[in-house]
Amino acid sequence: MVTLNPSKELVFMKLNLSKVGDEVDCMTVLFTHPVALLRIENESATERVLFKIKTTNTPGSNVRPNNGIIPPGGTRSVLIAMLPQFGTTRKPPITDKFLVQTAMETECREPIPAEIVASNELATIADRWADLLARLKTDDKPTIVNTKLTCLLVGEDAVGDAPSTIPAGEIAALWTAGVEQAEQARDKLEVAHAAQVAELTAVVEMAQAGLEVGRQRHVEALAKYDKGLANLRAEADQAHQATATFQMRVATEGL
């Protein structure tokens, strides 16, 4: 279904900045860390393939992109940077491992829209992976291929020019694309968040309107109660006055 290159071990090394060129000046921070390049090739001539990459040491690595979709016969490159931890530079041996998961698009409940494929929108593809992995615990299990990769970190004394398997220009393009995809995912979350806020605001406003109607009705009912109570008191006063008058006539007239 897919071919990984490398297929077993990711080789991390620093690049010689003097050989990178002006095209990646803005990426200088990247080249202060060891990097590796992974290529994922879709061997199918008719179906698209989804991929997802996990690691045993998330804080210690940066994977761009960490998921995506590959057209039939296409190849996708993934850039992985090894980051320092606890304020210190990583040194060999490295025990980190990476898991590359791949699945045919036909394993998804619904096909991925063409515009999502064209833009390689990470958030949507991540949603598809969440559904695929959740279904592993059900009777409707999708077919997912798992490939584990180990890491080899070349020592600082071996730092050299970018090897042919890691073209500097391609690394720069990958890093830039990763930034753009992360921004797309962030923008999508912001839009979804704004929609949720608007919906919750509408619900709160409706509740407040309902409370105001209820309060007004309560005020009106209380006013009616006060008016009725006043009428009853007036009638009681009249009755009391009539009784007093009657008692006085009895006393004076001897009835």
Residue frames as qw, qx, qy, qz and C-alpha x, y, z in Angstrom:
[[0.000, 0.884, 0.467, 0.000, 0.00, 0.00, 0.00],
 [0.013, 0.986, -0.160, 0.051, 2.75, 2.47, 0.95],
 [0.817, 0.159, -0.223, 0.508, 6.54, 2.59, 0.88],
 [0.364, -0.925, 0.027, 0.104, 8.50, 4.44, 3.55],
 [0.734, 0.363, -0.141, 0.557, 11.94, 5.85, 2.90],
 [0.161, 0.334, -0.923, 0.109, 13.73, 5.21, 5.19],
 [0.702, -0.230, -0.536, -0.409, 11.80, 2.10, 6.11],
 [0.762, -0.332, -0.513, 0.213, 13.34, 1.26, 9.50],
 [0.555, -0.480, -0.220, 0.643, 15.53, 4.02, 10.91],
 [0.169, 0.961, 0.143, 0.165, 15.34, 7.82, 10.76],
 [0.689, -0.009, -0.103, 0.718, 18.77, 9.43, 10.52],
 [0.122, -0.974, -0.188, 0.037, 18.98, 12.82, 12.26],
 [0.652, -0.056, 0.025, 0.756, 21.80, 15.24, 11.59],
 [0.022, -0.812, -0.111, 0.572, 22.49, 18.95, 11.67],
 [0.643, 0.643, 0.274, 0.313, 22.92, 20.81, 8.40],
 [0.488, -0.169, 0.064, 0.854, 25.74, 23.10, 7.42],
 [0.159, 0.823, 0.367, -0.403, 24.07, 26.52, 7.36],
 [0.064, -0.613, 0.393, 0.683, 26.63, 27.88, 4.92],
 [0.091, -0.025, 0.864, 0.494, 25.36, 25.39, 2.34],
 [0.241, 0.549, 0.752, -0.274, 21.66, 26.09, 2.84],
 [0.215, 0.354, 0.452, 0.790, 21.49, 29.39, 0.94],
 [0.124, -0.041, 0.153, -0.980, 19.47, 32.56, 1.19],
 [0.490, -0.264, -0.572, -0.603, 16.18, 30.79, 0.44],
 [0.678, -0.468, -0.566, 0.011, 15.94, 29.53, 4.02],
 [0.200, 0.378, -0.390, 0.816, 17.29, 32.46, 6.01],
 [0.533, -0.414, 0.091, -0.733, 14.01, 32.64, 7.93],
 [0.933, -0.186, -0.260, -0.166, 14.44, 28.98, 8.88],
 [0.288, 0.593, -0.633, 0.406, 17.76, 29.41, 10.71],
 [0.531, -0.407, 0.526, -0.526, 16.23, 28.26, 13.99],
 [0.966, 0.092, 0.006, -0.242, 15.30, 24.95, 12.39],
 [0.779, 0.453, -0.377, 0.215, 18.85, 24.21, 11.36],
 [0.123, -0.626, 0.608, -0.473, 20.15, 24.57, 14.91],
 [0.736, -0.175, 0.554, -0.347, 18.51, 21.18, 15.60],
 [0.185, -0.157, 0.913, 0.329, 19.13, 17.79, 13.98],
 [0.655, 0.327, 0.056, -0.678, 16.58, 16.99, 11.27],
 [0.341, -0.018, 0.912, 0.228, 15.44, 13.93, 9.33],
 [0.491, 0.269, -0.258, -0.787, 13.32, 13.56, 6.23],
 [0.446, 0.118, 0.881, -0.104, 10.75, 10.80, 5.78],
 [0.364, 0.196, -0.473, -0.778, 9.13, 10.07, 2.42],
 [0.525, 0.198, 0.760, -0.329, 5.81, 8.25, 2.20],
 [0.208, 0.210, -0.644, -0.706, 4.90, 6.87, -1.22],
 [0.709, 0.217, 0.411, -0.530, 1.39, 5.75, -2.14],
 [0.213, -0.196, 0.872, 0.396, 1.75, 2.65, -4.31],
 [0.427, 0.523, 0.722, -0.151, -1.92, 2.53, -5.27],
 [0.183, 0.087, 0.494, 0.845, -2.78, 3.79, -8.75],
 [0.222, -0.529, -0.611, -0.545, -6.42, 4.44, -7.92],
 [0.520, -0.739, -0.428, -0.023, -6.88, 5.18, -4.22],
 [0.041, 0.766, -0.309, 0.561, -5.70, 7.92, -1.89],
 [0.707, -0.183, -0.582, 0.358, -3.89, 7.11, 1.34],
 [0.343, -0.878, 0.045, -0.332, -4.14, 8.81, 4.71],
 [0.684, 0.121, -0.520, 0.497, -1.12, 8.92, 7.00],
 [0.459, -0.844, 0.026, -0.277, -0.57, 9.85, 10.63],
 [0.601, 0.341, -0.543, 0.477, 2.69, 10.01, 12.58],
 [0.644, -0.745, -0.042, -0.168, 3.04, 9.49, 16.34],
 [0.456, 0.510, -0.579, 0.443, 6.10, 9.50, 18.56],
 [0.696, -0.423, -0.527, 0.244, 7.03, 8.22, 21.98],
 [0.425, -0.403, -0.201, 0.785, 8.56, 11.63, 22.78],
 [0.221, 0.830, 0.451, 0.243, 6.23, 14.39, 21.64],
 [0.206, -0.954, 0.017, 0.216, 8.00, 17.26, 23.50],
 [0.517, -0.516, 0.483, 0.482, 11.31, 16.19, 22.00],
 [0.364, 0.104, 0.694, 0.612, 10.33, 16.37, 18.33],
 [0.365, 0.556, 0.111, -0.739, 8.50, 18.50, 15.81],
 [0.420, 0.174, 0.825, 0.335, 6.83, 16.66, 12.91],
 [0.343, 0.605, 0.055, -0.717, 5.59, 18.64, 9.90],
 [0.605, -0.321, -0.006, -0.729, 3.10, 17.59, 8.80],
 [0.269, -0.218, 0.882, -0.319, 2.06, 14.92, 11.32],
 [0.535, 0.356, 0.757, -0.120, -0.87, 13.78, 9.17],
 [0.239, 0.485, -0.340, -0.770, -2.06, 14.16, 5.61],
 [0.806, 0.364, 0.431, -0.179, -3.43, 12.52, 2.48],
 [0.221, -0.430, 0.665, 0.569, -1.45, 11.26, -0.52],
 [0.693, 0.446, -0.093, -0.559, -2.95, 11.02, -4.04],
 [0.961, 0.130, 0.240, 0.035, -2.68, 7.80, -6.07],
 [0.803, 0.370, 0.015, 0.466, 0.94, 7.20, -7.05],
 [0.045, 0.899, -0.130, 0.415, 2.03, 10.28, -5.10],
 [0.679, -0.047, -0.467, 0.564, 4.76, 10.87, -2.54],
 [0.297, -0.908, -0.087, -0.283, 4.65, 13.00, 0.57],
 [0.534, 0.295, -0.488, 0.624, 7.70, 14.28, 2.43],
 [0.574, -0.778, -0.238, -0.090, 7.65, 14.76, 6.20],
 [0.328, 0.593, -0.433, 0.594, 10.21, 16.85, 8.06],
 [0.754, -0.578, -0.307, 0.054, 11.10, 15.84, 11.61],
 [0.180, 0.708, -0.401, 0.553, 13.20, 18.07, 13.88],
 [0.714, -0.312, -0.547, 0.307, 14.74, 16.69, 17.07],
 [0.151, -0.848, 0.030, -0.507, 14.35, 19.30, 19.82],
 [0.260, 0.308, -0.696, 0.595, 16.44, 19.80, 22.98],
 [0.637, -0.568, -0.471, -0.223, 14.90, 18.72, 26.28],
 [0.652, -0.679, -0.208, 0.266, 15.30, 20.06, 29.80],
 [0.036, -0.968, 0.184, 0.168, 17.45, 22.86, 28.38],
 [0.431, -0.506, 0.671, 0.329, 20.12, 20.49, 27.02],
 [0.501, 0.478, -0.527, -0.493, 21.01, 19.28, 23.53],
 [0.962, -0.017, 0.179, -0.206, 20.07, 15.70, 22.70],
 [0.041, 0.632, -0.760, -0.147, 22.96, 13.26, 22.34],
 [0.790, 0.112, -0.550, -0.246, 23.18, 9.70, 21.07],
 [0.012, -0.215, -0.896, -0.388, 21.97, 7.12, 21.70],
 [0.425, -0.021, 0.037, -0.904, 18.36, 8.20, 21.10],
 [0.162, 0.142, 0.966, -0.147, 15.59, 5.86, 22.24],
 [0.473, 0.382, 0.152, -0.779, 12.72, 7.81, 20.64],
 [0.297, 0.172, 0.887, 0.309, 10.49, 5.82, 18.30],
 [0.371, 0.265, -0.118, -0.882, 8.03, 6.94, 15.63],
 [0.433, 0.294, 0.850, -0.063, 4.87, 5.17, 14.52],
 [0.229, 0.212, -0.417, -0.853, 3.64, 5.76, 10.96],
 [0.449, 0.342, 0.777, -0.279, -0.01, 4.80, 10.51],
 [0.187, 0.203, -0.517, -0.810, -1.52, 4.54, 7.03],
 [0.439, 0.373, 0.773, -0.266, -5.01, 3.70, 5.79],
 [0.151, 0.295, 0.650, 0.684, -6.77, 3.77, 2.44],
 [0.250, -0.039, 0.069, -0.965, -9.32, 6.57, 2.11],
 [0.592, -0.191, -0.601, -0.501, -11.98, 3.90, 1.48],
 [0.435, -0.219, -0.782, 0.388, -11.65, 2.91, 5.15],
 [0.086, 0.066, 0.294, -0.949, -13.27, 6.24, 6.11],
 [0.306, 0.508, 0.738, -0.322, -17.03, 6.43, 6.57],
 [0.409, 0.866, 0.235, -0.165, -17.15, 9.32, 4.09],
 [0.704, 0.349, 0.117, 0.607, -14.78, 10.38, 1.31],
 [0.328, -0.556, -0.093, 0.758, -12.69, 13.47, 1.91],
 [0.402, 0.866, 0.237, -0.177, -13.88, 16.46, -0.19],
 [0.733, 0.453, 0.099, 0.497, -11.66, 17.45, -3.11],
 [0.062, 0.883, -0.119, 0.449, -11.01, 20.93, -1.73],
 [0.677, -0.679, 0.276, -0.067, -9.72, 19.40, 1.53],
 [0.905, 0.032, 0.240, 0.350, -7.41, 17.09, -0.40],
 [0.504, 0.710, 0.053, 0.489, -6.14, 20.00, -2.50],
 [0.124, -0.852, 0.236, -0.452, -5.34, 22.13, 0.56],
 [0.633, 0.048, -0.693, 0.341, -4.26, 19.15, 2.69],
 [0.371, -0.640, 0.123, -0.662, -6.23, 20.65, 5.57],
 [0.270, 0.227, -0.860, 0.369, -4.81, 19.02, 8.69],
 [0.395, -0.076, 0.531, -0.746, -7.77, 19.57, 11.00],
 [0.808, 0.168, -0.095, -0.556, -10.21, 17.71, 8.73],
 [0.691, 0.293, -0.660, 0.006, -7.80, 14.82, 8.14],
 [0.035, 0.247, -0.776, 0.580, -7.15, 14.64, 11.89],
 [0.642, -0.008, 0.298, -0.707, -10.92, 14.29, 12.42],
 [0.840, 0.238, -0.383, -0.303, -10.95, 11.35, 9.99],
 [0.455, 0.304, -0.778, 0.308, -8.11, 9.70, 11.90],
 [0.304, -0.196, 0.603, -0.711, -9.93, 10.20, 15.21],
 [0.818, 0.094, 0.055, -0.565, -12.91, 8.34, 13.76],
 [0.749, 0.332, -0.570, -0.057, -10.74, 5.55, 12.29],
 [0.240, 0.303, -0.786, 0.481, -8.91, 4.95, 15.58],
 [0.502, -0.122, 0.455, -0.725, -12.14, 5.06, 17.59],
 [0.855, 0.163, -0.172, -0.461, -13.62, 2.36, 15.35],
 [0.408, 0.379, -0.821, 0.128, -10.79, -0.01, 16.23],
 [0.177, -0.086, 0.799, -0.568, -12.73, -0.77, 19.43],
 [0.684, 0.246, 0.230, -0.647, -15.91, -1.66, 17.52],
 [0.762, 0.181, 0.618, 0.069, -17.03, -4.42, 15.16],
 [0.567, 0.808, 0.134, 0.084, -16.53, -2.01, 12.24],
 [0.576, -0.600, 0.280, 0.480, -12.73, -2.13, 12.44],
 [0.507, 0.828, -0.187, -0.146, -10.83, -0.30, 9.67],
 [0.913, 0.078, 0.012, 0.399, -7.61, -1.67, 8.20],
 [0.052, -0.969, 0.238, -0.041, -4.70, 0.41, 9.47],
 [0.863, 0.225, -0.242, 0.382, -1.05, -0.41, 8.76],
 [0.431, -0.888, 0.153, 0.035, 1.40, 0.45, 11.56],
 [0.788, 0.377, -0.220, 0.433, 5.13, 0.85, 10.86],
 [0.555, -0.802, 0.010, 0.219, 7.62, 1.59, 13.64],
 [0.580, 0.661, -0.196, 0.434, 10.79, 3.60, 13.01],
 [0.686, -0.534, -0.149, 0.471, 13.78, 3.96, 15.31],
 [0.135, 0.987, -0.074, 0.039, 16.16, 6.94, 15.42],
 [0.797, -0.047, -0.008, 0.602, 19.85, 7.41, 14.77],
 [0.047, -0.995, -0.005, 0.091, 21.37, 10.73, 15.80],
 [0.743, 0.395, -0.126, 0.526, 24.64, 11.52, 14.06],
 [0.552, -0.569, -0.218, 0.570, 27.09, 13.16, 16.48],
 [0.087, 0.959, 0.031, -0.268, 27.99, 16.83, 16.22],
 [0.362, -0.553, 0.565, 0.493, 31.46, 15.92, 14.98],
 [0.413, 0.194, 0.788, 0.412, 29.79, 14.54, 11.84],
 [0.290, 0.787, 0.316, -0.444, 27.84, 17.70, 10.99],
 [0.372, -0.110, 0.574, 0.721, 28.18, 18.38, 7.28],
 [0.264, 0.097, -0.368, -0.886, 26.41, 19.46, 4.14],
 [0.733, 0.141, 0.304, -0.593, 22.78, 18.54, 3.62],
 [0.390, -0.095, 0.882, 0.248, 22.84, 14.97, 2.28],
 [0.173, -0.008, -0.639, -0.750, 21.15, 14.23, -1.02],
 [0.242, -0.442, -0.861, -0.070, 18.19, 12.70, 0.82],
 [0.187, -0.764, -0.460, 0.412, 17.52, 16.02, 2.60],
 [0.366, 0.481, 0.242, 0.759, 17.62, 18.85, 0.01],
 [0.175, -0.252, -0.372, 0.876, 17.83, 22.20, 1.81],
 [0.263, -0.047, -0.274, -0.924, 15.28, 23.81, -0.50],
 [0.544, -0.312, -0.704, -0.333, 12.78, 21.03, 0.11],
 [0.416, -0.341, -0.658, 0.527, 13.25, 21.31, 3.87],
 [0.007, 0.144, 0.130, -0.981, 12.55, 25.04, 3.70],
 [0.426, -0.138, -0.477, -0.756, 9.43, 24.45, 1.61],
 [0.543, -0.326, -0.774, 0.001, 8.24, 21.73, 3.97],
 [0.286, -0.293, -0.539, 0.736, 8.76, 23.89, 7.03],
 [0.179, 0.065, -0.074, -0.979, 6.91, 26.81, 5.45],
 [0.520, -0.207, -0.631, -0.537, 4.06, 24.53, 4.39],
 [0.469, -0.316, -0.766, 0.305, 3.90, 23.14, 7.92],
 [0.071, -0.223, -0.330, 0.914, 3.55, 26.65, 9.32],
 [0.361, -0.018, -0.327, -0.873, 0.79, 27.45, 6.81],
 [0.553, -0.254, -0.756, -0.242, -1.07, 24.23, 7.65],
 [0.337, -0.311, -0.667, 0.587, -0.81, 24.94, 11.36],
 [0.109, 0.160, 0.096, -0.976, -2.23, 28.41, 10.74],
 [0.469, -0.132, -0.575, -0.657, -5.06, 26.91, 8.68],
 [0.506, -0.321, -0.792, 0.115, -5.90, 24.54, 11.53],
 [0.187, -0.278, -0.465, 0.819, -5.77, 27.42, 14.01],
 [0.256, 0.039, -0.185, -0.948, -8.04, 29.57, 11.80],
 [0.517, -0.237, -0.714, -0.409, -10.52, 26.71, 11.49],
 [0.422, -0.358, -0.722, 0.416, -10.58, 26.29, 15.28],
 [0.032, -0.199, -0.218, 0.955, -11.08, 30.03, 15.70],
 [0.399, -0.093, -0.432, -0.803, -14.04, 29.98, 13.29],
 [0.558, -0.314, -0.761, -0.101, -15.55, 26.99, 15.07],
 [0.324, -0.293, -0.574, 0.693, -14.95, 28.68, 18.42],
 [0.139, 0.066, -0.019, -0.988, -16.58, 31.90, 17.19],
 [0.507, -0.214, -0.598, -0.583, -19.62, 29.91, 15.99],
 [0.525, -0.342, -0.745, 0.227, -19.88, 28.17, 19.37],
 [0.169, -0.219, -0.369, 0.887, -19.59, 31.49, 21.20],
 [0.304, -0.055, -0.265, -0.914, -22.30, 33.01, 18.99],
 [0.566, -0.286, -0.709, -0.307, -24.57, 30.00, 19.62],
 [0.453, -0.346, -0.657, 0.493, -24.01, 30.13, 23.38],
 [0.020, -0.102, -0.142, 0.984, -24.55, 33.90, 23.37],
 [0.437, -0.190, -0.459, -0.750, -27.89, 33.42, 21.58],
 [0.580, -0.351, -0.735, 0.017, -28.91, 30.78, 24.14],
 [0.321, -0.272, -0.490, 0.763, -27.96, 33.08, 27.02],
 [0.157, -0.005, -0.097, -0.983, -29.86, 35.97, 25.45],
 [0.538, -0.291, -0.612, -0.501, -32.94, 33.77, 25.00],
 [0.537, -0.357, -0.691, 0.327, -32.67, 32.65, 28.61],
 [0.163, -0.180, -0.284, 0.928, -32.31, 36.24, 29.75],
 [0.334, -0.140, -0.331, -0.871, -35.34, 37.23, 27.66],
 [0.591, -0.346, -0.702, -0.196, -37.31, 34.37, 29.20],
 [0.426, -0.313, -0.578, 0.622, -36.25, 35.42, 32.67],
 [0.033, 0.044, 0.043, -0.998, -37.31, 38.99, 31.93],
 [0.495, -0.261, -0.512, -0.651, -40.72, 37.81, 30.72],
 [0.601, -0.360, -0.699, 0.141, -41.05, 35.66, 33.83],
 [0.285, -0.199, -0.406, 0.845, -40.00, 38.57, 36.05],
 [0.224, -0.096, -0.175, -0.954, -42.53, 40.87, 34.37],
 [0.593, -0.333, -0.618, -0.395, -45.28, 38.32, 34.81],
 [0.527, -0.313, -0.641, 0.461, -44.30, 37.94, 38.44],
 [0.080, -0.078, -0.192, 0.975, -44.44, 41.72, 38.91],
 [0.421, -0.197, -0.377, -0.801, -47.89, 41.85, 37.28],
 [0.635, -0.343, -0.688, -0.079, -49.15, 38.94, 39.42],
 [0.409, -0.236, -0.525, 0.708, -47.76, 40.60, 42.55],
 [0.121, -0.053, -0.017, -0.991, -49.49, 43.85, 41.62],
 [0.570, -0.295, -0.527, -0.557, -52.78, 41.99, 41.17],
 [0.602, -0.310, -0.680, 0.280, -52.25, 40.27, 44.53],
 [0.213, -0.131, -0.347, 0.904, -51.55, 43.60, 46.23],
 [0.322, -0.147, -0.228, -0.907, -54.65, 45.11, 44.63],
 [0.641, -0.318, -0.637, -0.288, -56.81, 42.16, 45.67],
 [0.509, -0.257, -0.616, 0.544, -55.40, 42.30, 49.19],
 [0.007, -0.010, -0.151, 0.988, -56.18, 46.02, 49.37],
 [0.502, -0.244, -0.418, -0.717, -59.76, 45.36, 48.23],
 [0.652, -0.321, -0.685, 0.053, -60.16, 42.64, 50.86],
 [0.343, -0.179, -0.475, 0.790, -58.85, 44.97, 53.55],
 [0.212, -0.101, -0.079, -0.969, -61.28, 47.70, 52.42],
 [0.628, -0.296, -0.552, -0.462, -64.18, 45.24, 52.51],
 [0.590, -0.270, -0.660, 0.379, -63.05, 44.04, 55.97],
 [0.126, -0.051, -0.291, 0.947, -62.93, 47.63, 57.19],
 [0.428, -0.197, -0.284, -0.835, -66.44, 48.25, 55.85],
 [0.682, -0.304, -0.649, -0.145, -67.72, 45.10, 57.51],
 [0.462, -0.188, -0.565, 0.657, -66.03, 46.05, 60.78],
 [0.080, -0.047, 0.090, -0.992, -67.56, 49.51, 60.58],
 [0.568, -0.260, -0.459, -0.632, -71.02, 48.10, 59.87],
 [0.648, -0.283, -0.684, 0.179, -70.67, 45.72, 62.83],
 [0.275, -0.118, -0.427, 0.853, -69.65, 48.55, 65.13],
 [0.294, -0.143, -0.133, -0.936, -72.60, 50.64, 63.97],
 [0.658, -0.293, -0.593, -0.361, -75.00, 47.76, 64.53],
 [0.559, -0.246, -0.645, 0.458, -73.62, 47.12, 68.02],
 [0.063, -0.009, -0.245, 0.967, -74.03, 50.80, 68.90],
 [0.492, -0.226, -0.314, -0.780, -77.70, 50.82, 67.76],
 [0.672, -0.290, -0.681, -0.019, -78.32, 47.71, 69.85],
 [0.419, -0.164, -0.536, 0.714, -76.80, 49.38, 72.86],
 [0.073, 0.028, 0.116, -0.990, -78.76, 52.64, 72.48],
 [0.569, -0.090, -0.299, -0.761, -82.09, 51.34, 71.26],
 [0.515, -0.200, 0.715, -0.428, -82.16, 48.16, 73.32],
 [0.791, 0.282, -0.301, -0.452, -82.81, 45.89, 70.37]]
